[in-house]
Amino acid sequence: MTAITINIPDRKVNFFKKLIAEMGWTYEVQEVAQPKAKARLYDPETGEYLNDKTMKAIEDVRSGKEPVYEMKSMDDFKAWCESL
């Protein structure tokens, strides 16, 4: 006997069960866990979700891969930019 594995959309499972039974074959159903989608941050000002590049930058800062710079004024920010 040969086993074949196929992935079927949930909405079609019953159709394929019936078809396989009509052919006199046997089947085994195994649920496949779907990976959870990563949560995306939402920007209420634009009404959009942040893109992949922005999400990666946020994750890098949260995980400590990128340093966090704290600036108390616009002058501090301008000085930091000029130092780059």
HELIX and SHEET records of a PDB file:
HELIX    1   1 ASP A   10  LYS A   12  5                                   3    
HELIX    2   2 VAL A   13  GLU A   22  1                                  10    
HELIX    3   3 ASP A   52  SER A   63  1                                  12    
HELIX    4   4 MET A   74  SER A   83  1                                  10    
SHEET    1   A 2 TYR A  42  ASP A  43  0                                        
SHEET    2   A 2 GLU A  48  TYR A  49 -1                                        
END                                                                             
